[in-house]
Amino acid sequence: MTLIDTAGRILPPRLAARLMPLFERLSIILTASDETSQAQRMAMIAFAIRVVSAAIAFISQIILARMMDDFEYGVFVFVWVIAVILGNLSCLGFHTAVIRFLPQYRTEGAEEAIQGLTATARIFAMASATLIAITGIATVYLLGDRIEEHYVQPLFVAAFALPMIALGDVLDGTARANGWPVHALSPTYIVRPLLILGFMALAVGLGWLADANTAIIATLAAAYTTTLAQFLIVTRKLSRRFPARKLEIRFRTWLLVAFPIFLIEGFYFMLTNADVIIVGFYLPPEKVAIYFAAAKTMALVHFVYFAVKAAAAQRFSGLVSGGDTAALADFARQTIHWTFWPSLVVGGLVIAAGPLLLSLFGPSFVDGHMIMVVLFCGILAKAMVGPGEVLLTMAGEQKICAAIYALALAANLGFNVVLIPAWGLLGAATATAGAMVIEAVLLHIVIRRKLGIAMFIAAGVEQTDTPKSREAR
């Protein structure tokens, strides 16, 4: 029975008639085999996973905040944000380089290069993360008397999670490049939060203190359990799909692409998380907790962008490799609408329910509602250009994309340093939103000039005679 038949049987006739165009479109997306429909299917699956994961992450953070007091929760989120940033940076861009090269190698039938690429990415990320972890442990040990005591032990423990965070990001990219959204997203965004909560509850039940140290240990156990299971599953699927007998290593080629991506990803992660870290430097853990809760609540909107980004990268790579500039421009226009309108609707609902949602963390967290409003303005600005940085990266413009993020990050850091002492938490939110606006404006200008595509919600997609478009033709 088709989706249309099912809708006709279940829904009232008048409602079914109104929704029939939507069901027809969904039916085409679910059954068609063209690459655009495949990208849309992946976006839908990624969106569904992000909806579920956002709910799980939100609820788990509420429970953790309720289990700990504001102070301990603030210490935990400050340390964990640092660990996630360093773990992602440890990949040195190879987790996204896999997405850039694997579809190309699959089209060429270069299975040995695929196996070489995925193996190199894993080894490189793990080695880099281990080195960063050792450096971090040594730094904390040497500067222990200069670091506030409540941060020292959680930082030591969190360092051991870096290799698993890095490996998980590489496995995520590998699964996304193969069109396996469930295996890409569910381990990090569904399984790991549930395990963190489960391990934390188990530890407290066994008599451990409900503090930041226990929470970090529970997170460490969840990271290892999740990533090792994902490693086994993705490795088995890769060996079945690409049964190459030897590895072909093109390290220099991959590194030349991965390093600019590393700069992009690094600037991006710092851009989206620097506010939490700087708040931790200037303000006590209780304030960090409030800011993080507000930002985490607004993350319910971010999953729209993330879902589109997860689906668009592979399709952008294929269109750029194929040289079809008209199809590239058309698909870019679609990704903007996939990003902006759902973000607007979801964000409006989250803002309206903000006081209630924040109160779930605790009475003091309601003070973060205005922070949510300011952050939403920045999110909308970013949504107006869709996954523009993904398009630039897949089009070989990694360096200029990195420059955009560097400028946005510099603006974010500067705004934070000036505004947090003056306005407190609201200053941090204003700094982040302002940096997002700068990022969106720069992406729109650069994509239009470099690729001839008007990457903006209010503009039609047009092709201009740019060097990049002439080269593609």
Secondary structure, DSSP 8 states (H G I E B T S, - for coil): --HHHHHHHHS-HHHHHHHHHHHHHHHHHHH--SHHHHHHHHHHHHHHHHHHHHHHHHHHHHHHHHHS-HHHHHHHHHHHHHHHHHHHHTTTTHHHHHHHHHHHHHHHT-HHHHHHHHHHHHHHHHHHHHHHHHHHHHHHHHTGGGS-HHHHHHHHHHHTTHHHHHHHHHHHHHHHHTT-HHHHHHIIIIIHHHHHHHHHHHHHHTT--SSHHHHHHHHHHHHHHHHHHHHHHHHHHHHHHS--SS----HHHHHHHHHHHHHHHHHHHHHHHHHHHHHHHHS-HHHHHHHHHHHHHHHHHHHHHHHHHHHHHHHHHHHHHHT-HHHHHHHHHHHHHHHHHHHHHHHHHHHHTHHHHHHTT-GGGGGGHHHHHHHHHHHHHHHTT-SHHHHHHHTT-HHHHHHHHHHHHHHHHHHHHHHHHHHTHHHHHHHHHHHHHHHHHHHHHHHHHHH----STTS-------HHHHHH-
